[in-house]
Structures are given as C-alpha cells and as structure tokens.
Amino acid sequence: MSAEPRLARIAAAIADPTRARVLARLLDGRLHTAGELATHAGVGAATMSAHLKLLVDEGLARVRPQGRHRYFGLADGDVAHALEALLRVADGRDAGAAADLKRWQKPEMRGLRHARSCYGHLAGELGVQWREALLAKGWVRASSDGRYELSDAGREALRDLMPEGFAATGRVLYDCVDWSERRDHFAGPLAVAWLEAMVAKGWLQRMAESRELRLTPPGRLALESSLT
C-alpha cells in the first residue's frame, strides 16, 4: 500500500494551528493533562479533547491514564525528531541564515537558545557544548553503527548523573540536530537520564510554559569542569 495517504493525514494533523501548538508544547518531553494543554493553547476543554483524540489516533501523541487523570505526551522520539526537523525547515524559510541568527539573538529568545529541553534531553548551546565536551574528553565514543557509548572513564566521571541500575547499552545515545544551533546534541534514553539528574540536582531549572532551561549558579560550577 502506498504511504502517501498516511503522510497526508499526518501532515493535516500537524498543520492545524492548535494541534501544532500542542505538539510544540509536548516537545519538552514531559506529560501534560488535557486541561493544561487547553490553557496553553487557549481553547476550551471539549475542543482540546477532540484535538488530542486525533493526535493519539494518528500516532503523534500517547495517553497515559493515572488515577483520575489522563496525561499526554509525544508518541516517541521519531515524532519529536520529525517536529524538530519541521521547525528547522520553518526557520530556514525566513530570509536566510542572517535573519535566523538575528531571530535567536532577540532578548526573548536568548534563554531558549542557551538551554532548552528537546523531548526530555538537553538542547541549545549548552546541549551542543555538552556533547562536544564529552567527545573531546573521551567520556563518550562513537560506535561503528552511528550510536555512542560511554567509555570506562566516562562511566566514572558521570556516575553521579547515572540513575541507579541504568544499563548504558544498546541505542541509548545518538545524535539529534539542534534546532537553533544547526549542530548535533545528544538524544536518547541516556541523554534523558542526564537531564533529569541535572534538574533533580538543581543544576538546571525548568521555566514555566516553556522548554527553556535556566542554568543555576550551582549548575554553572558543577558543569564547568565537564565543559572545559
């Protein structure tokens, strides 16, 4: 069967402004209730319910019932990467690289450019710097199949950021092209675990109603040795 009809449905699902706003919100990698998403998108509960049903039916979002609530998130990393790619294409249609750089230099965009979450992992300037530093130090090394793995030195250096019992094997770390920097940052379960640990330790602070992450003074000190 041809994939075109399915592609057309997916494109139509993303194209609606309200659903696009919801999908962009879900790029933070966290789960949100329908009420939270309705408030964020500026629509009523019934309207949001219909939008979320379509996104779930089309495989773009997932729902997790818990107690009296239902929480929504992106379906998987493939959806997140597709949305990030569309954001890059949308930016690229602006008046070229100079206009794109000017956009990211605006005061309201500087925080988002410096550090943000991308489906649960660290992105932005800080995410790119983190990836480059880990590779330069030999704490992370590339494998032959395009994935990455921790070296013995990396396991030791990053042990405080590793969840207890986490098995850093398989496709746990891979490249993701950064929306603002146009360079790679790390994605995958291991990258998600690192960001969760940084937030839990108070090194990074999530900003309300945004994917922006704020680097705290303790975080600056803690990451300084890793980034230099």
HELIX and SHEET records of a PDB file:
HELIX    1   1 GLU A    4  ALA A   15  1                                  12    
HELIX    2   2 PRO A   17  LEU A   26  1                                  10    
HELIX    3   3 ALA A   34  ALA A   41  1                                   8    
HELIX    4   4 ALA A   45  ASP A   57  1                                  13    
HELIX    5   5 GLY A   77  GLY A   92  1                                  16    
HELIX    6   6 GLY A   96  TRP A  104  1                                   9    
HELIX    7   7 PRO A  107  HIS A  114  1                                   8    
HELIX    8   8 GLY A  124  ALA A  136  1                                  13    
HELIX    9   9 ASP A  152  ALA A  157  1                                   6    
HELIX   10  10 ARG A  159  LEU A  161  5                                   3    
HELIX   11  11 PRO A  189  ALA A  200  1                                  12    
HELIX   12  12 PRO A  217  LEU A  227  1                                  11    
SHEET    1   A 3 HIS A  32  THR A  33  0                                        
SHEET    2   A 3 HIS A  69  LEU A  74 -1                                        
SHEET    3   A 3 ALA A  61  GLN A  66 -1                                        
SHEET    1   B 2 ARG A 116  CYS A 118  0                                        
SHEET    2   B 2 HIS A 121  ALA A 123 -1                                        
SHEET    1   C 2 VAL A 140  ALA A 142  0                                        
SHEET    2   C 2 TYR A 148  LEU A 150 -1                                        
SHEET    1   D 2 TYR A 174  VAL A 177  0                                        
SHEET    2   D 2 ASP A 184  ALA A 187 -1                                        
SHEET    1   E 2 LEU A 204  ARG A 206  0                                        
SHEET    2   E 2 LEU A 213  LEU A 215 -1                                        
END                                                                             
